[in-house]
Amino acid sequence: MKHFLTLFSSLLCASTALAASSLHKRNVFNKVKPTIEKRMASQPFQHPELQKRADHFLTEKTKAFSVNGTGIPEVPFDVGESYAGLLPISDSPDETRKLFFWFFPSTLSQTPEEVVIWLNGGPGCSSLSGFLTENGPFTWMSGTMAPVQNPYSWNNLTNMIWVEQPVGVGYSQGSPNITDEVELATEFRGFWKNFITTFDMQNWGVYVTGESYAGYYVPYIADGFIQANDTEYFNLKGISINDPIIGDDTVQQQVVILPYVEYWNNLMYLNSTFLDQMRERQEFCNYTSYWDTYFKFPPPEGPFPVLPDPFDSDEYTCDMFDNFYGAILEVNPCFNIYHISETCPHPFSQLGIVNTGDYQPPGAQVYFNRTDVQEALHAVVGTNWMQCTDINVFGNGNDSSHASDASVGPANNGVLQRVIEYTNNTIIGSGDLDMLLSTNGTLLAIQNMTWNGMQGLQAYPSTPLYAPYHPEYNGGALAGAGIQGKWSHERGLTFYTAQLAGHELPGYTPGVAYRMLEILLGRVKDFNSTQSFTTQSGNFTGNGPIYRRAG
């Protein structure tokens, strides 16, 4: 686990059918090149409900947190009503430890009495990363010139809050002094009670969501809400985690990496000699037999045996993951472990450098380190904001001791089980182009978990996942439609994949993530549904992309 957390901190995760969809059948070799029919409106994107909202949450208690929607630096449009700032993690008047939040009420004309929390992982990474590049009201993607309004912002569906936690992350204030995730959840409950009191949301439904190491954060915080037995402040209704670390990292990374690379080797282009050597090592480390024995649907009766940590050996002989990663970087020096289809050059990110290969041109500024941004968001001006902090957020522990019972992961120590059984509304997603935490690695961890009276999934997720076709109004923020992945649902747990997504699933496939949130909130039944997005006007009836000749 120690190496895995270090890796997170340093990296930040049928022939007939083919014939029917072949390029030749679509006449792409004609002299006139076909173009996709444009579905863009001539006016800039404007969410139809946005202008109907007054400042619903503006009160004497909240006005100190109110953000000027037209005063966000570099953002050339009104982001609407929002509130940002710091709230303490306890009720003590002497409390100096505070968490930073940015809260966006729903743009719907009728405010739903619910709120969704978003958390990024790390441990130690800022949730403003997810805000700016995944599911916030505006996004600023790596390599692009300016932020754009996001038609797939999650606050179009419900009230959203992005929280920087635990203490030590982002704009948060104070010195980290927790040891484990249980203490982390306790501190978060203190913050959350203060937030609910400030914004008068008592008894509202709460959903906790996130990605990556939030595979720990989300279940532990949700379990802490359950243990509080207080629905006035902790009225948990469901959780969702994307590309999560939920189990033992040897299983989630080492065992599954060879099958993953073999499947995607047309993208990675590793030579046969190296692959044969790695197959021999896979056998030597007992990863082949483990994979063949336990990656089954339904699974063999558990619990599964615990494999040795490859980093307990000085030779690191069984560190398959880093051996593959190093070899892939030789072939593609700009390889993105979070989204394996990317090649050179490295695009600059407004979030700053996280990966060792990230590119930052001379004079570039990290967006959340700018004084004008910090002033606009009521942060402490001068804070050295980092996408992922370089300090240990488990200040009274260390990379291994903080885990305690978490060393086997929330999927295998009862934490995630309790949350699933309490809510019967748990969704786990995976981007198939994520190498850091691959789809089958997550599934292998799930197969070692028992919930609602049975172990694991009884069938491999194989039902086609549908994201609705929709009009596009903003060329800077587009979402795919149609069949986008696979999914299954068993005993209160939904598992889904997004074939074209990487580690940051809502950023790469925003339409899939938007549909997921509709399902989590109970607006749509499941991923089989072909109904339009619930925020669409309903007057778009497209059945897929329409091609026409240019000229």
C-alpha positions as CSV (number, residue, x, y, z in Angstrom):
1,M,0.0,0.0,0.0
2,K,2.9,2.4,0.7
3,H,4.2,2.2,-2.8
4,F,0.7,2.4,-4.2
5,L,-0.1,5.7,-2.4
6,T,3.3,7.1,-3.4
7,L,2.5,6.2,-7.0
8,F,-0.9,8.0,-6.6
9,S,0.8,11.1,-5.2
10,S,3.5,11.2,-7.9
11,L,1.2,10.3,-10.9
12,L,-2.0,11.3,-9.4
13,C,-5.0,5.8,-12.2
14,A,-18.1,-9.8,-34.6
15,S,-17.2,-9.7,-38.1
16,T,-20.7,-8.9,-39.3
17,A,-20.9,-5.9,-37.1
18,L,-17.5,-4.7,-38.3
19,A,-18.4,-5.1,-41.9
20,A,-21.6,-3.1,-41.4
21,S,-19.8,-0.2,-39.8
22,S,-16.7,-0.3,-42.0
23,L,-15.2,2.9,-43.4
24,H,-15.7,1.6,-47.0
25,K,-19.4,1.1,-46.5
26,R,-19.8,4.7,-45.4
27,N,-18.1,5.8,-48.7
28,V,-15.3,7.7,-47.0
29,F,-13.1,7.0,-50.1
30,N,-15.3,9.1,-52.3
31,K,-13.6,12.1,-53.8
32,V,-15.8,14.4,-51.7
33,K,-14.9,14.0,-48.1
34,P,-18.0,13.5,-45.9
35,T,-18.4,15.7,-42.8
36,I,-20.5,15.2,-39.7
37,E,-23.6,17.3,-39.8
38,K,-23.2,20.2,-37.4
39,R,-25.5,20.3,-34.5
40,M,-24.2,23.6,-33.0
41,A,-26.4,26.5,-32.3
42,S,-25.2,29.9,-33.6
43,Q,-25.4,31.5,-30.1
44,P,-23.1,30.6,-27.2
45,F,-24.3,27.9,-24.9
46,Q,-26.8,29.0,-22.3
47,H,-28.5,26.5,-20.0
48,P,-32.3,27.1,-20.4
49,E,-32.9,27.1,-16.7
50,L,-30.0,29.2,-15.6
51,Q,-31.7,32.6,-15.9
52,K,-34.8,31.5,-14.1
53,R,-32.9,31.2,-10.8
54,A,-32.7,33.9,-8.1
55,D,-30.1,33.7,-5.3
56,H,-32.0,31.0,-3.5
57,F,-29.4,30.3,-0.8
58,L,-28.4,33.9,-0.1
59,T,-29.0,34.7,3.6
60,E,-27.2,36.6,6.4
61,K,-25.4,33.3,7.2
62,T,-24.3,32.7,3.6
63,K,-23.6,36.1,2.2
64,A,-19.9,36.0,3.3
65,F,-19.5,33.0,1.0
66,S,-21.3,34.4,-2.0
67,V,-19.3,34.4,-5.2
68,N,-19.8,37.0,-8.0
69,G,-20.8,34.8,-10.9
70,T,-19.5,37.4,-13.4
71,G,-16.3,37.9,-11.6
72,I,-14.5,34.6,-12.0
73,P,-11.1,35.3,-13.6
74,E,-10.7,34.3,-17.2
75,V,-14.4,33.1,-17.3
76,P,-16.2,35.3,-19.9
77,F,-19.8,34.3,-18.8
78,D,-22.0,34.3,-15.7
79,V,-21.5,31.0,-13.8
80,G,-24.6,31.7,-11.8
81,E,-25.2,31.5,-8.1
82,S,-22.4,29.9,-6.1
83,Y,-20.7,30.0,-2.7
84,A,-17.1,29.3,-1.7
85,G,-14.9,29.5,1.4
86,L,-13.8,27.8,4.5
87,L,-15.7,26.1,7.2
88,P,-14.3,24.4,10.4
89,I,-14.3,20.7,11.0
90,S,-15.9,21.0,14.5
91,D,-18.2,23.2,16.5
92,S,-15.4,24.3,18.8
93,P,-14.9,28.1,18.8
94,D,-11.1,27.5,19.0
95,E,-11.1,25.2,15.9
96,T,-8.5,26.4,13.3
97,R,-8.7,23.4,10.9
98,K,-11.0,24.2,8.1
99,L,-12.0,22.7,4.8
100,F,-12.5,24.6,1.6
101,F,-15.7,24.2,-0.5
102,W,-17.3,25.5,-3.7
103,F,-21.1,25.1,-3.7
104,F,-23.2,25.5,-6.8
105,P,-27.0,25.3,-6.3
106,S,-28.9,23.4,-9.0
107,T,-29.8,25.5,-12.1
108,L,-33.2,23.8,-12.1
109,S,-36.1,26.2,-11.5
110,Q,-37.3,24.0,-8.7
111,T,-34.5,23.3,-6.2
112,P,-34.4,19.5,-5.3
113,E,-33.9,18.9,-1.6
114,E,-30.7,17.0,-2.0
115,V,-27.0,17.7,-2.4
116,V,-24.2,15.8,-4.1
117,I,-20.6,15.9,-2.7
118,W,-17.7,15.4,-5.1
119,L,-14.3,14.3,-3.8
120,N,-11.0,13.7,-5.7
121,G,-8.5,11.3,-4.3
122,G,-4.7,11.1,-4.0
123,P,-4.7,10.9,-1.0
124,G,-4.0,14.6,-0.9
125,C,-5.5,15.8,-4.2
126,S,-7.9,18.7,-4.6
127,S,-11.5,18.3,-5.6
128,L,-11.1,21.5,-7.6
129,S,-9.3,19.3,-10.1
130,G,-12.5,17.5,-10.8
131,F,-14.4,20.8,-10.8
132,L,-12.1,22.3,-13.5
133,T,-11.7,19.3,-15.8
134,E,-14.6,17.0,-15.2
135,N,-18.0,18.0,-13.9
136,G,-18.0,21.6,-12.9
137,P,-20.1,24.5,-14.4
138,F,-17.1,25.5,-16.4
139,T,-14.1,23.4,-17.5
140,W,-10.6,24.3,-18.6
141,M,-9.1,21.2,-20.2
142,S,-5.4,20.6,-20.7
143,G,-4.1,22.2,-23.8
144,T,-7.0,24.5,-24.4
145,M,-6.9,28.3,-24.5
146,A,-9.7,29.2,-22.2
147,P,-12.5,27.9,-20.0
148,V,-15.8,27.0,-21.5
149,Q,-19.3,26.6,-20.0
150,N,-20.0,22.9,-19.4
151,P,-23.5,21.7,-20.6
152,Y,-22.9,18.5,-18.6
153,S,-22.2,20.2,-15.3
154,W,-23.6,18.1,-12.5
155,N,-25.3,21.1,-10.9
156,N,-27.7,21.2,-13.9
157,L,-29.2,18.1,-12.2
158,T,-28.9,18.9,-8.5
159,N,-27.1,20.9,-5.9
160,M,-23.4,20.3,-6.0
161,I,-20.5,20.8,-3.7
162,W,-16.8,20.2,-4.4
163,V,-14.9,19.8,-1.1
164,E,-11.1,20.0,-0.6
165,Q,-10.3,17.5,2.1
166,P,-8.8,16.2,4.3
167,V,-7.0,19.1,6.1
168,G,-3.8,19.8,4.2
169,V,-5.3,19.7,0.7
170,G,-5.7,22.8,-1.6
171,Y,-7.0,25.9,0.2
172,S,-7.9,24.0,3.4
173,Q,-6.3,25.4,6.6
174,G,-4.6,23.7,9.5
175,S,-2.0,20.9,10.0
176,P,-3.0,17.3,9.2
177,N,-3.3,15.3,12.4
178,I,-5.4,12.2,11.5
179,T,-4.1,8.7,11.4
180,D,-6.7,6.8,9.3
181,E,-9.9,7.0,7.2
182,V,-12.1,6.6,10.2
183,E,-10.7,9.8,11.7
184,L,-10.9,11.5,8.3
185,A,-14.6,10.6,8.2
186,T,-15.1,12.1,11.7
187,E,-13.5,15.4,10.6
188,F,-15.6,15.5,7.5
189,R,-18.8,15.0,9.5
190,G,-17.9,18.0,11.6
191,F,-17.4,20.1,8.5
192,W,-20.6,18.7,6.9
193,K,-22.7,19.6,9.9
194,N,-21.4,23.1,9.8
195,F,-22.2,23.3,6.0
196,I,-25.8,22.0,6.5
197,T,-26.4,24.4,9.3
198,T,-25.0,27.4,7.3
199,F,-27.1,26.7,4.2
200,D,-30.2,25.4,6.0
201,M,-30.3,21.9,4.4
202,Q,-31.4,19.9,7.4
203,N,-32.9,16.5,6.4
204,W,-32.0,16.9,2.7
205,G,-30.8,13.8,1.0
206,V,-27.0,13.4,0.6
207,Y,-25.1,11.6,-2.1
208,V,-21.3,11.1,-1.8
209,T,-19.3,10.8,-5.1
210,G,-15.7,10.8,-6.2
211,E,-12.9,9.0,-8.0
212,S,-9.5,7.3,-7.6
213,Y,-8.4,7.3,-3.9
214,A,-11.9,8.5,-3.2
215,G,-12.6,4.8,-3.5
216,Y,-11.5,5.0,0.1
217,Y,-12.8,8.4,1.0
218,V,-16.4,7.9,-0.2
219,P,-17.2,4.6,1.5
220,Y,-15.6,5.7,4.8
221,I,-17.4,9.0,4.8
222,A,-20.6,7.4,3.8
223,D,-20.1,4.8,6.6
224,G,-19.4,7.6,9.0
225,F,-22.7,9.2,8.0
226,I,-24.5,5.9,8.7
227,Q,-22.8,5.4,12.1
228,A,-23.9,9.0,13.1
229,N,-27.5,7.8,13.0
230,D,-28.7,11.3,12.4
231,T,-30.7,12.0,9.2
232,E,-31.1,15.6,10.0
233,Y,-27.5,16.2,9.0
234,F,-26.3,12.9,7.5
235,N,-29.2,11.7,5.4
236,L,-27.3,9.3,3.1
237,K,-29.1,8.3,0.0
238,G,-26.4,6.8,-2.2
239,I,-22.8,6.8,-3.4
240,S,-20.9,6.7,-6.7
241,I,-17.2,6.1,-7.2
242,N,-15.2,6.1,-10.5
243,D,-12.0,4.2,-11.2
244,P,-11.6,3.6,-7.5
245,I,-9.0,2.0,-5.4
246,I,-11.2,-0.2,-3.2
247,G,-9.1,-3.3,-2.7
248,D,-5.6,-4.7,-2.3
249,D,-3.2,-2.8,-4.7
250,T,-1.3,-6.0,-5.6
251,V,-4.6,-7.5,-6.9
252,Q,-5.9,-4.2,-8.4
253,Q,-2.6,-3.4,-10.2
254,Q,0.0,-6.2,-10.4
255,V,-2.2,-9.3,-11.2
256,V,-4.3,-7.6,-13.9
257,I,-1.7,-5.5,-15.7
258,L,-0.4,-8.2,-18.1
259,P,-4.0,-9.1,-19.4
260,Y,-4.7,-5.4,-19.7
261,V,-1.6,-4.7,-21.8
262,E,-2.2,-7.7,-24.0
263,Y,-5.7,-6.4,-24.7
264,W,-4.5,-2.9,-25.6
265,N,-1.1,-3.7,-27.1
266,N,-2.1,-2.2,-30.5
267,L,-2.0,1.1,-28.6
268,M,1.1,0.4,-26.5
269,Y,3.1,-1.4,-29.2
270,L,5.4,-3.5,-26.9
271,N,7.6,-6.0,-28.6
272,S,7.0,-9.7,-28.4
273,T,10.3,-10.5,-26.7
274,F,9.5,-8.2,-23.8
275,L,5.9,-9.5,-23.5
276,D,7.2,-13.1,-23.4
277,Q,9.6,-12.2,-20.6
278,M,6.7,-10.6,-18.7
279,R,4.5,-13.6,-19.2
280,E,7.2,-15.8,-17.6
281,R,7.4,-13.3,-14.7
282,Q,3.6,-13.3,-14.3
283,E,3.8,-17.1,-14.0
284,F,6.7,-17.0,-11.5
285,C,4.9,-14.5,-9.2
286,N,1.8,-16.7,-9.2
287,Y,-0.2,-13.9,-10.8
288,T,-1.3,-16.2,-13.7
289,S,-2.8,-18.8,-11.4
290,Y,-4.4,-16.1,-9.2
291,W,-6.0,-14.6,-12.3
292,D,-7.2,-17.9,-13.6
293,T,-8.6,-19.0,-10.3
294,Y,-10.3,-15.9,-8.9
295,F,-11.3,-13.8,-11.9
296,K,-14.6,-15.7,-12.4
297,F,-18.3,-14.8,-12.5
298,P,-19.6,-16.0,-10.1
299,P,-16.4,-16.1,-8.0
300,P,-15.1,-19.0,-6.0
301,E,-16.0,-18.8,-2.4
302,G,-13.8,-16.4,-0.5
303,P,-12.1,-14.6,1.1
304,F,-9.4,-14.8,-1.6
305,P,-5.8,-15.3,-0.4
306,V,-3.6,-12.2,0.1
307,L,-0.7,-12.0,-2.3
308,P,2.8,-10.8,-1.1
309,D,3.5,-7.1,-1.6
310,P,6.1,-7.0,-4.4
311,F,7.8,-4.0,-2.7
312,D,8.6,-6.1,0.4
313,S,11.4,-7.6,-1.7
314,D,14.6,-5.6,-2.5
315,E,14.6,-7.0,-6.0
316,Y,11.0,-5.9,-6.9
317,T,10.9,-9.0,-9.1
318,C,7.1,-9.1,-9.0
319,D,6.5,-5.4,-9.7
320,M,4.8,-6.0,-13.0
321,F,3.1,-2.7,-13.1
322,D,6.2,-0.4,-13.0
323,N,8.0,-2.7,-15.4
324,F,5.2,-2.3,-17.9
325,Y,5.0,1.4,-17.3
326,G,8.7,1.9,-17.8
327,A,8.6,-0.1,-21.0
328,I,5.6,1.8,-22.4
329,L,7.3,5.1,-21.7
330,E,10.3,4.0,-23.9
331,V,7.9,3.5,-26.8
332,N,5.7,6.5,-26.1
333,P,7.4,9.1,-23.9
334,C,4.2,11.0,-23.5
335,F,2.2,8.0,-22.4
336,N,-0.7,9.0,-20.1
337,I,-1.3,6.3,-17.5
338,Y,-4.7,7.8,-16.9
339,H,-5.8,7.7,-20.6
340,I,-3.7,5.3,-22.6
341,S,-4.5,6.6,-26.2
342,E,-2.6,9.9,-25.7
343,T,0.7,10.6,-27.4
344,C,3.2,13.5,-27.6
345,P,3.3,16.4,-26.9
346,H,2.3,16.9,-23.2
347,P,-0.5,19.4,-23.1
348,F,-0.2,22.2,-20.4
349,S,-2.7,22.0,-17.6
350,Q,-4.0,25.0,-15.7
351,L,-3.9,22.7,-12.6
352,G,-0.1,22.6,-12.7
353,I,2.4,19.7,-12.7
354,V,1.4,16.4,-11.1
355,N,2.9,13.8,-13.4
356,T,6.7,13.9,-13.7
357,G,6.2,14.4,-17.5
358,D,3.7,17.2,-17.3
359,Y,4.7,20.3,-19.3
360,Q,4.6,23.8,-17.9
361,P,5.7,26.5,-20.3
362,P,7.8,29.5,-19.0
363,G,5.6,32.1,-17.3
364,A,2.6,29.8,-17.0
365,Q,0.4,30.2,-13.9
366,V,-1.5,27.6,-12.0
367,Y,-5.1,28.8,-12.1
368,F,-5.9,28.3,-8.4
369,N,-2.7,29.9,-7.3
370,R,-3.6,33.2,-8.8
371,T,-4.3,36.0,-6.3
372,D,-7.4,37.2,-8.2
373,V,-8.8,33.6,-8.2
374,Q,-8.2,33.2,-4.5
375,E,-9.8,36.5,-3.8
376,A,-12.9,35.7,-5.9
377,L,-13.3,32.4,-4.0
378,H,-12.8,33.7,-0.5
379,A,-9.7,31.5,-0.1
380,V,-6.7,32.7,2.1
381,V,-4.7,34.8,-0.3
382,G,-1.2,33.5,-0.7
383,T,-2.1,29.9,-0.1
384,N,0.3,27.7,-2.2
385,W,-2.5,25.7,-3.9
386,M,-1.3,22.4,-5.4
387,Q,-3.4,19.9,-7.3
388,C,-1.9,17.2,-5.1
389,T,-0.2,18.3,-1.9
390,D,3.4,17.2,-1.1
391,I,2.6,16.7,2.6
392,N,1.3,13.6,4.3
393,V,-2.4,14.3,4.9
394,F,-2.4,11.5,7.5
395,G,-0.2,13.6,9.7
396,N,-0.2,11.2,12.7
397,G,0.3,8.2,10.6
398,N,2.2,7.3,7.4
399,D,1.6,5.8,4.0
400,S,1.1,2.4,5.4
401,S,0.0,2.8,9.0
402,H,-2.9,5.1,8.2
403,A,-4.6,2.2,6.4
404,S,-5.0,-0.1,9.5
405,D,-8.0,-2.3,8.5
406,A,-8.1,-0.3,5.3
407,S,-5.0,-2.2,4.1
408,V,-7.3,-4.7,2.4
409,G,-9.6,-1.9,1.1
410,P,-13.2,-0.9,1.8
411,A,-14.4,-3.6,-0.6
412,N,-12.9,-6.3,1.6
413,N,-13.2,-5.0,5.2
414,G,-17.0,-4.5,5.5
415,V,-17.1,-0.7,5.0
416,L,-18.3,-0.7,1.4
417,Q,-20.6,-3.7,2.2
418,R,-22.4,-1.7,4.9
419,V,-22.8,1.3,2.6
420,I,-24.3,-0.9,-0.2
421,E,-26.7,-2.7,2.1
422,Y,-27.8,0.6,3.8
423,T,-28.4,2.5,0.6
424,N,-29.0,-0.2,-2.0
425,N,-27.9,2.6,-4.3
426,T,-24.2,2.3,-5.0
427,I,-22.7,2.8,-8.4
428,I,-19.1,2.0,-9.3
429,G,-17.8,3.1,-12.7
430,S,-14.6,2.4,-14.7
431,G,-13.0,4.0,-17.7
432,D,-11.6,1.3,-19.9
433,L,-8.7,3.4,-21.1
434,D,-7.4,3.9,-17.5
435,M,-4.3,1.8,-16.8
436,L,-3.7,3.1,-13.3
437,L,-6.8,1.4,-12.0
438,S,-8.1,-0.9,-14.7
439,T,-11.7,-2.2,-15.1
440,N,-10.8,-5.8,-14.4
441,G,-8.7,-4.9,-11.4
442,T,-11.7,-3.2,-9.9
443,L,-13.9,-6.1,-10.8
444,L,-11.4,-8.6,-9.2
445,A,-11.7,-6.6,-5.9
446,I,-15.5,-6.7,-6.1
447,Q,-15.4,-10.5,-6.6
448,N,-13.8,-10.8,-3.2
449,M,-16.6,-8.8,-1.5
450,T,-19.8,-10.1,0.0
451,W,-22.9,-8.0,0.2
452,N,-26.6,-8.6,0.6
453,G,-26.1,-12.3,1.2
454,M,-23.9,-13.2,-1.7
455,Q,-20.3,-12.8,-2.9
456,G,-19.3,-10.9,-6.0
457,L,-21.1,-10.4,-9.2
458,Q,-22.7,-13.5,-10.6
459,A,-22.1,-12.4,-14.3
460,Y,-19.5,-10.3,-16.0
461,P,-21.0,-6.8,-16.8
462,S,-22.1,-7.2,-20.4
463,T,-25.3,-5.3,-21.0
464,P,-24.8,-2.4,-23.5
465,L,-24.7,1.0,-21.8
466,Y,-26.7,3.7,-23.6
467,A,-26.1,7.4,-23.4
468,P,-28.8,9.5,-25.1
469,Y,-28.3,11.4,-28.3
470,H,-28.7,15.1,-27.7
471,P,-28.2,18.5,-29.3
472,E,-24.8,20.1,-28.9
473,Y,-24.7,23.8,-28.3
474,N,-21.1,24.3,-27.2
475,G,-18.2,23.1,-29.5
476,G,-15.8,23.4,-26.5
477,A,-17.6,20.8,-24.5
478,L,-19.0,17.8,-26.3
479,A,-20.3,14.4,-25.2
480,G,-20.6,11.1,-27.1
481,A,-23.9,9.3,-27.4
482,G,-25.2,5.8,-28.2
483,I,-23.6,2.6,-26.9
484,Q,-20.7,3.8,-24.7
485,G,-19.8,0.8,-22.5
486,K,-21.2,-2.1,-20.5
487,W,-23.1,-2.3,-17.2
488,S,-24.8,-4.7,-14.7
489,H,-26.8,-4.4,-11.5
490,E,-26.9,-6.9,-8.7
491,R,-28.2,-6.6,-5.1
492,G,-28.0,-2.8,-4.8
493,L,-24.7,-2.4,-6.7
494,T,-24.5,-1.1,-10.2
495,F,-21.1,-1.5,-12.1
496,Y,-20.5,0.2,-15.4
497,T,-17.7,0.9,-17.9
498,A,-17.1,3.7,-20.3
499,Q,-15.1,2.4,-23.2
500,L,-13.5,5.7,-24.2
501,A,-13.0,7.1,-20.7
502,G,-9.8,7.2,-18.8
503,H,-9.2,7.6,-15.1
504,E,-11.2,10.9,-14.9
505,L,-14.4,9.4,-16.3
506,P,-16.7,12.5,-16.2
507,G,-14.1,14.5,-18.1
508,Y,-13.6,12.0,-20.9
509,T,-17.2,10.8,-21.3
510,P,-19.4,13.5,-19.8
511,G,-22.6,12.1,-21.2
512,V,-22.1,8.7,-19.5
513,A,-21.4,10.4,-16.2
514,Y,-24.4,12.7,-16.6
515,R,-26.6,9.6,-17.2
516,M,-25.0,7.9,-14.2
517,L,-25.9,10.9,-11.9
518,E,-29.5,10.8,-13.2
519,I,-29.6,7.1,-12.2
520,L,-28.1,7.7,-8.8
521,L,-30.6,10.5,-8.1
522,G,-33.5,8.3,-9.2
523,R,-34.5,10.4,-12.2
524,V,-33.8,7.5,-14.7
525,K,-34.2,3.8,-14.0
526,D,-30.9,2.4,-15.4
527,F,-28.4,2.5,-18.3
528,N,-30.8,0.6,-20.5
529,S,-33.0,3.7,-20.7
530,T,-33.1,5.4,-24.1
531,Q,-35.0,8.5,-22.8
532,S,-33.5,11.9,-23.3
533,F,-31.4,13.6,-20.6
534,T,-33.9,14.8,-18.0
535,T,-32.6,18.4,-18.6
536,Q,-33.3,18.3,-22.4
537,S,-36.2,20.1,-23.9
538,G,-37.3,16.8,-25.5
539,N,-37.5,18.2,-29.0
540,F,-34.4,16.4,-30.3
541,T,-35.1,13.0,-31.8
542,G,-31.8,12.1,-33.4
543,N,-30.9,8.4,-33.7
544,G,-27.2,9.0,-34.2
545,P,-24.7,11.0,-36.2
546,I,-26.0,12.1,-39.6
547,Y,-23.4,12.2,-42.4
548,R,-23.7,14.5,-45.4
549,R,-21.4,15.4,-48.3
550,A,-19.6,18.7,-48.2
551,G,-20.2,21.2,-50.9
